Amino acid sequence: MNMLQEILSLLINTAFSIYASLLLIRVLLGLVRANFHNPISQFLVKATNPVIKPLRRFIPSIGKIDTGAVVAVLACKTIQLLLLTIIGVSSFAQELIPYVIGGTLKLAVWVFLIALIIQVIASWIETSNDNPIIPLANSLTKPLLDPIRRHMPDTGMIDLSVLVAMVLLNIALIVIASVFG
């Protein structure tokens, strides 16, 4: 890969990964019924509405799943791969399913891992309750942590469920990488 391909690859991967992340976080926050009056939620809505609103006209939601947003995430990853193929660093036909599905699953796992890390850091800082990202991280990880907490022994003030969740999410990354490459 030459220097220009590397630069273009970096720019494409960065831009599309960030936008796909925003779309995916919006899907996940909708699934957990997070507070959409939160300033960060409002940012997500404003940043993703130009893509999601037109899709919603043709693609209805299914239950709590914003199907239009899911399609937008998959389309974003597909366009990313297509652009990488155009500049000569990927093969669209050979990598389409692994790249789009595997990449989206990896992205979802990373969203949860980062939310857990935010929670851990916030638990160390006394004034973290004023930060609008904390309630969103809590909303996002609650469905993941609650089943673990129910099965964990009471350890007093130290919550080991976050550690267990992080280990399980890292196992999920290994499984996804082995299935999708």
Buried (B, 14 or more C-beta within 10 A) or exposed (E): EEEEEEEBBEEBBEEBBEBBBBBBBBBBBBBBEBEBEBEBBEEBBEBBEEBBEEBBEEBEEEEEEBBBBBBBBBBBBBBBBEBBBEBEBBEBEEBBEBBBBBBBBBBBBBBBBBBBEBBBEBEEEEEBEEBBBBBBBBBBBEEBBEEBBEEBEEEEEEBEBBBBBBEEBEEBBEEBEEEBE
